Amino acid sequence: MAATRSSAAERPRKPRAAKAAPKVGFVSLGCPKALVDSERILTQLRAEGYETVPSYAAADVVIVNTCGFIDAAVEESLEAIDEALAENGKVIVTGCLGAGPKSGLVREKFPDLLSISGPQDYASVMNAVHAAVPPAHDPFFDLLPPQGVKLTPRHYAYLKISEGCNHKCSFCIIPTMRGRLASRPIGEVLSEAQKLVRSGVQELLVISQDTSAYGADLKYAPDRWRDAEYATRLFDLCRGLGELGTDGMRPWVRLHYVYPYPHVDDIIPLMAEGKLLPYLDIPFQHASKSVLKAMKRPAAAEDALRRLAAWRRICPDLTIRSTFIVGFPGETEADFQLLLDWLDEAQLDRVGCFTYSPVEGAKANELPGAVPDEVKQERYHRFMQKQAAISAAKLRRKIGQTIEVLIDEIHEDAASVGRSWADAPEIDGKVYVKGLGKTGKLKILPGQRVKAKVVDADDYDLFATLA
């Protein structure tokens, strides 16, 4: 019998040697908005077959995503760049420091950098990576999880809805670094949120430079999401986010960086209905008219108090977090006392405070009346003492209540760590829950929600037992 020739499908293939994945080290600094930028870069790296590694020595190239807002952040970024260059030598810099007034300093101080780019300039980062280490993507393998690469724990994620800002606050250079407001289409945001929820995310933290301005630049831009052809307002977005999941298991949706504009009134009923967490992060910054004017802030303290009172009538459980600056140029003792009196009346739940520090390129640098450092520190401590008392009193009123807690960490031999709906990760308080480890009544994992009874409280945290 004549020998037959095997077809290509029948012949055994010689195994092809797998190409080693190029390795990238990554340092992510700055705010949650910068963290989202890092996640997008890491997602693209993963899609192209790059592997991220935890050490400089193992990396073929290192990316440093910088922060350039205040002096301390600039110094931290410069130190990170210097360390990466010393330990690895092949470094790509991106982020706010690469686009602000300090970008020239970076180029001058570190002439051996492979590339310097600003925030959201993903193409420049990837081009620099390609030039340093060619990709090794194999199109026959799916390298990406549907939700992309995340730097947060699996059970919560930041959802960035816009870039940039249209405000001209005198102490801030964010518009210089990140540009004017550019809202993402509502369908795109909701689709991303849906993927995150399907992947197991239990909490969506909505972020931007000015969340309450969402959609102002898309007023006439058609964007179909269900039957809302021209849905571009914050209310439409919040309504859509509130419909994710099922009635039995809706994700927590938390709003950050919201200005107290009148149209935010429309969102409070969604919180009262349980569609959104009854939580607003509002950067009030100060209460004195003269200081707010010098800061060029877009809201008045008296209007904010009236709005807070109205919101609390609609949603009594509403938690308000805010940040303030003390020691701003021209701030007098009378201005500072106004701020303390305003805190007494506002009764905010969660508060952060910063002493003013000049930012290169900010208009506030030109203002007269610099406050001495020792006065700034003294006012800071008085402010925090006042707020700690307010916070402690509000938390003590929760003793005896049963609350829902999202578990972040399980500790076998101590109280596990979680958060109530009144606590954002990283910046707010915690709930310490006993009885969740191996010796506890139930086997609970991070990312699960439990009912817990509050048994004690201190200035910022709650202590509870499994209900």
Secondary structure, DSSP 8 states (H G I E B T S, - for coil): -------TTTS-----------EEEEEE-SSHHHHHHHHHHHHHHHHTT-EEESSTTT-SEEEEEE--SSHHHHHHHHHHHHHHHHHTS-EEEEEGGGTSTTHHHHHHH-TT-SEE--TT-HHHHHHHHHHHS-----TTS----TT---SS-TTEEEEE-EE------TT--HHHHH-S-EE--HHHHHHHHHHHHHTT--EEEEE-S-GGGTTGGGTT--B-BTTBTB--SHHHHHHHHTTSSBTTB--EEEE-S----GGGGGGHHHHHTTSS-SEEE---B---HHHHHHHT-SS-HHHHHHHHHHHHHH-TT-EEEEEEEES-TT--HHHHHHHHHHHHHH--SEEEEEE----TT-GGGG-S----HHHHHHHHHHHHHHHHHHHHHHHHTTTT-EEEEEEEE--SSS-EEEE-TT--TTTS--EEEES-STTSSS---TT-EEEEEEEEE-SS-EEEEE-
